[in-house]
Amino acid sequence: MLTDLTKLLRTSDLLWAWTGRNIRARYQQSVLGWFWAIVQPAAQVMIFSIVFTLFVPVDTGNIPYPVFSYIAVVPWTFLASSLPDMTDSLVANMGLVGKIYFPREILPVASMLARLLDFVVAAMLLIVLMLIFNMPVFVFGWIFIPVIVAIQIALILGLGLMCAALNVFFRDVRSLLVLGLQLWFYASPIIYPVTMVPEHLRPFYFLNPMAGVIEAYRDVLLNGQMPGLYLAISALVAGALFVFGYWFFKRVEFQFADVV
């Protein structure tokens, strides 16, 4: 794996070039451009805020619901948009995969990096929302943001590489992924707080790595608290998925050109 990662680093120019190509392809003929990175999570939060404050009130303590949900929707959108792009990345570039040699993981990784830029742009609105609702800014909490983002990236890369490889052999993978993401959404504390989960079930609940990641974002940015043990659990699960996903991808990589 270290050898493969070294090769990937040596071809970083190609990785960044392909990332830029993905970004340009997505927004080249778009009128709103980067604004779409904000529109999707903002629209979701607006609907959630109406439903879960007026019709089915959800207790979020002293945190306004739009801020409470937006801080979870943005990282979730990062994951939910990255995985389908990564899954399709190899099949969508069949000619390139079959004719030219390069580390094949560049394609799914570049798809994730393009969505990472969307994540950064969408996160800017969180600062605006916190100012609008007069939320305190805990500077200390921002120190943990790179760690939390790194854990989420490891999770996305592990799952994305595995799905991209499997999709070459079984085209049902993308449809199963979409269904899985819908179920995963409700199994994560996005529209409701963790306190609504029965206490005796929380150790099992936090085996979901996105539960720990989302709760960590809320704790460090909204509550001014250090992440708890749940983030370590998420890190272990994400790390294990990354190692397995990358290993599996390289294990079957030599078959891509023949199958595709």
WOKA-V893511 format. One record per helix or strand. SS is the DSSP state (H for helix, E for strand). FROM is the first residue (numbers start at 1). TO is the last residue. Records with the same first field share a line. If there is no record, write none. Layout:
BEGIN
SS->FROM-TO + FROM-TO
END
This chain:
BEGIN
H->2-10 + 12-27 + 33-55 + 65-89 + 91-99 + 105-132 + 139-169 + 173-186 + 194-196 + 199-205 + 209-223 + 229-259
END
